[in-house]
Amino acid sequence: MAYQFTFTSRFPKHSQTLTGQEKRQLKRKLELLSENPSHPSLRTKRIQGTSDLFESSVNTDIRIIWHYGGEKTIILADVGHHDVLRQF
């Protein structure tokens, strides 16, 4: 069974700032994330200094910040260029 997504208010706001191509890449990566958060092309890793936040790559520059919200839920916290990680 795939993971269900919920998100913070920051995620949709920041996803709107992405280009059309970046939005298409994000959609594909979210599909992968819902099926398998450990998929190799996501390059998922725990954010250093946190116990439960993860980052996954959309492309070489865009990152998705997320955490588990239950057994089958992923909470999408933020998305943006690599410097989005500095907020966490």
N, C-alpha and C positions, 0 to 999 in steps of 0.2 A: 504494500500500500504506500502511496506517495505521501510525502509531508504536505500539510496544509500551511499556507502562509497567512500571517497577520503582519501588520507593520506599524511603526511609529509615525507620527505626523511628519517627521523629517524625510522619510523615505520617498513618498510620492512628490513632495515639494522638490527635492533634489533630483529625482529622476526626470522631472520636467526640463531640467537645464541641460540634459544630454542631447546630443545631435540625433538625427533620425537613425543613422547607422549604429550609434552607441545604444539607442533604445532597442533596436533589433537584436544586437548582441546580448544586451541585458535580458531580453525575453528568452533567448535560447539558453542562457546560463541559468536563469531561474527554473526553467524546465528541468535541466540537469540536476540542479540543487534539490528540487522537490523529489526527484527519483533517487538520487544518491549524493548526499552532501560530501562524500569522499571521492567523487569522480575526479580522475587525474587532471582533466583539463580545467577544473575549477581552482586547482592549487590551494585548496582550503587549508588554513592553519589557524591555530589559536593566536589571538593578539597578545603579544608579550606584555606581561604585567597584569593580565586579567585572568579570571578563573573560568569565565563562561562565554566570552565574546570571540567570534571567529571572523576571519576575512576570507573572501573568495574572489578570484579574479574574473572580471568580465573580459578584459583585454589587458594589454601591457600597462595601461594607465588607470583604468576604472576598477574600483573595488566595491564589493558588497559587504557591509558589516551586519552580522546577524548573530542570534543566539537561539538555543532551543527554548521553546515555551511550553514544553510538555512532551509526552511520548511521541506524538505525531504532528507537532506544530513547530514551525520555525518563525521567529519574529525577526523581520527585516528592519534593522535599526537605521541604516543609512546607506547611501550609495553616492559615489562621486570619484573624482580624481584621487590619485594615490594619497594626496595630503589630507584626505578625509580621515585617515587613521590618526592624525595628530589630536583629534578631539576625544580619543578614547584612551 
